[in-house]
Amino acid sequence: MATALTAREFRNALGQFATGVTVITVEREPGSVFGMTANAFTSVSLNPMLILVCVDERAKILPMLHKKKSFGISVLKHGQQAVSEYFAQAEQHSEAEHRLGLHYRWTPEGVPVLEDTVVQLSCTVVATHLAGDHTIIVARVEDAEIPGGEPLLFFRGEYRQVAGQ
Ligand SMILES: Cc1cc2nc3c(=O)[nH]c(=O)nc-3n(C[C@H](O)[C@H](O)[C@H](O)COP(=O)(O)O)c2cc1C
């Protein structure tokens, strides 16, 4: 008989799937941005153009996403581990952002995205689905800027880079 999978084994198993690293950004007050690092991001549909991101039920950003219904997604570049770690913590303030050299750009839809990243998407929430301890946010992509560059990768719980750099 197969033994039950433990949470650690589950994380370990899913960690074998290499991903990029994104930062979801939402305007929490006029001119002020809150972000969250997320790698549970994927494309969903071409027509209409949909993506999804899975957000922890306890994440501070979740009520903001429900309220604003629009958000940015920026795909981090190789070398931006500190940016990933910064947006994985709840305390965010402008001095730290200044130190990290972070700059936001507002898209034509009025959504903040992170400059100096591989790609920046402007998204509108079209559906939310509660799934276990996460909410799947399905969103339409309104706009995309592709500055390009090499991506930051996440694999087996560690940051990596594309080989050959
Ligand atoms: C590389 C990386 C990927 C992450 N991916 C996700 C994700 O896809 N969804 C999610 O809810 N949290 C993800 N997290 C955790 C969040 O960034 C954040 O730490 C957590 O939701 C707590 O947020 P809060 O302190 O703002 O409530 C990730 C963290 C890291 C470092």
The ligand as an SDF file (V2000), in Angstrom:
LIG
                    3D

 31 33  0  0  0  0  0  0  0  0999 V2000
   10.3440   32.3320   -5.0390 C   0  0  0  0  0  0  0  0  0  0  0  0
    9.0520   32.5380   -4.2900 C   0  0  0  0  0  0  0  0  0  0  0  0
    7.8500   32.1920   -4.8870 C   0  0  0  0  0  0  0  0  0  0  0  0
    6.6300   32.3790   -4.2310 C   0  0  0  0  0  0  0  0  0  0  0  0
    5.4660   32.0610   -4.8640 N   0  0  0  0  0  0  0  0  0  0  0  0
    4.2830   32.2980   -4.2550 C   0  0  0  0  0  0  0  0  0  0  0  0
    3.0560   32.0590   -4.9400 C   0  0  0  0  0  0  0  0  0  0  0  0
    3.0370   31.6590   -6.1070 O   0  0  0  0  0  0  0  0  0  0  0  0
    1.8950   32.3160   -4.2730 N   0  0  0  0  0  0  0  0  0  0  0  0
    1.8740   32.7780   -2.9840 C   0  0  0  0  0  0  0  0  0  0  0  0
    0.7930   32.9880   -2.4390 O   0  0  0  0  0  0  0  0  0  0  0  0
    3.0180   33.0300   -2.3130 N   0  0  0  0  0  0  0  0  0  0  0  0
    4.2160   32.8130   -2.9200 C   0  0  0  0  0  0  0  0  0  0  0  0
    5.3770   33.0920   -2.2690 N   0  0  0  0  0  0  0  0  0  0  0  0
    5.2970   33.6300   -0.8970 C   0  0  0  0  0  0  0  0  0  0  0  0
    4.8890   35.1000   -0.9210 C   0  0  0  0  0  0  0  0  0  0  0  0
    5.8170   35.8670   -1.6710 O   0  0  0  0  0  0  0  0  0  0  0  0
    4.7760   35.7200    0.4970 C   0  0  0  0  0  0  0  0  0  0  0  0
    5.9520   35.5180    1.1800 O   0  0  0  0  0  0  0  0  0  0  0  0
    3.6420   35.1350    1.3130 C   0  0  0  0  0  0  0  0  0  0  0  0
    2.4610   35.0960    0.5880 O   0  0  0  0  0  0  0  0  0  0  0  0
    3.3780   35.9590    2.5710 C   0  0  0  0  0  0  0  0  0  0  0  0
    2.8780   37.1930    2.1830 O   0  0  0  0  0  0  0  0  0  0  0  0
    2.4580   38.3350    3.2430 P   0  0  0  0  0  0  0  0  0  0  0  0
    3.5320   38.3640    4.2940 O   0  0  0  0  0  0  0  0  0  0  0  0
    2.4460   39.5810    2.4300 O   0  0  0  0  0  0  0  0  0  0  0  0
    1.1300   37.9890    3.7580 O   0  0  0  0  0  0  0  0  0  0  0  0
    6.6200   32.9200   -2.9190 C   0  0  0  0  0  0  0  0  0  0  0  0
    7.8350   33.2770   -2.3050 C   0  0  0  0  0  0  0  0  0  0  0  0
    9.0320   33.0930   -2.9770 C   0  0  0  0  0  0  0  0  0  0  0  0
   10.3220   33.5110   -2.3160 C   0  0  0  0  0  0  0  0  0  0  0  0
  1  2  1  0
  2  3  1  0
  2 30  2  0
  3  4  2  0
  4  5  1  0
  4 28  1  0
  5  6  2  0
  6  7  1  0
  6 13  1  0
  7  8  2  0
  7  9  1  0
  9 10  1  0
 10 11  2  0
 10 12  1  0
 12 13  2  0
 13 14  1  0
 14 15  1  0
 14 28  1  0
 15 16  1  0
 16 17  1  0
 16 18  1  0
 18 19  1  0
 18 20  1  0
 20 21  1  0
 20 22  1  0
 22 23  1  0
 23 24  1  0
 24 25  2  0
 24 26  1  0
 24 27  1  0
 28 29  2  0
 29 30  1  0
 30 31  1  0
M  END
$$$$
